[in-house]
Amino acid sequence: MASEDEIFEKVRDALVEALGVDDDEVTPEATLQGDLDAESIDFLDIVFRLEKSFDIKIERGELFPEDILTNVEYVEDGKVNDTGIAKLRERMPFADLSKFEAEPVVQNLGQQLTVKDMCNFVAYKLAA
Amino acid sequence: MRWFWIDRYTEFVSGSHAVAVKGVTLAEDHLHDHMAGYPIMPNSLVVEGMAQAGGLLVSERYDFGELVVLGKLAKAKFHSCVRNGETLTYRVRVDTIRSDGAAVSGTAHVGDRLHAEALLFFARLGDANEALQGQRLFHPRHLRHWLSLVGIFEVGVHQDGTPMKEKDYPLTECAADPA
């Protein structure tokens, strides 16, 4: 089982390759969309590299549950409701959602996802 | 200008790889502007050729039934200039295909000379995209025409070697399509 440092290094390498950023820009607190300028198509690239690097399978919506964020059952007036938040917590046990829950605007989730969240996701997948 | 940047497939193996060719000729208008007096195939169109060759390879895995678009070009390298009279051979290989998209590696050669290499990411837009856009972005009959022009069903095979047959793919119009 890879250590936290090993996971971080491989995640960092994947992000450097996929996003064309420098090593030192990829810190655990860096947000993928905000700080590292990742766009939606970059997530496809990142997922491919993580799958290859860690020999894991990442299903659509596993890292980023777009199906919840586009479901009228869970979203009202552009904000995720309590049922939706519970669903997100269930689907994203690796992510720190506290900031998002304070202001659960749909667009915020993607913008708040950090490198640390991604590392936690990989650790969660490796442990499964 | 018709947006065909491969002329024919010479090889097509479902879910695996394909080879397509494109002749560069003075009959192409843009060569007289790029550059004036020294025609060179623009590398942006070399990439487009690679994307078309790879895109149809990916699209076949979705039964040619959904919109597959080039989403990202990563790691494109060019090693030479391609001139009128030369023939580009695109070799594309599927690295991964998922339900939401695919990664394809491609090269472009002129004879034995490596001209370009690239990694391309395709996104599969699916039915949700039509619901969002409110209209169909392509008509199956246009795709069927294109597939016929580039000879996919003349050379295409499944991985077990059996020929790909046009009748095995939907490629049908829906009642709402205009004539």
Interface residues (C-beta under 8 A of the other chain):
Chain A: E17 A18 I41 D42 L44 D45 V47 F48 E51 K52 R60
Chain B: G71 K72 A74 D95 T96 R98 S99 D100 G101 A103 F121 A123
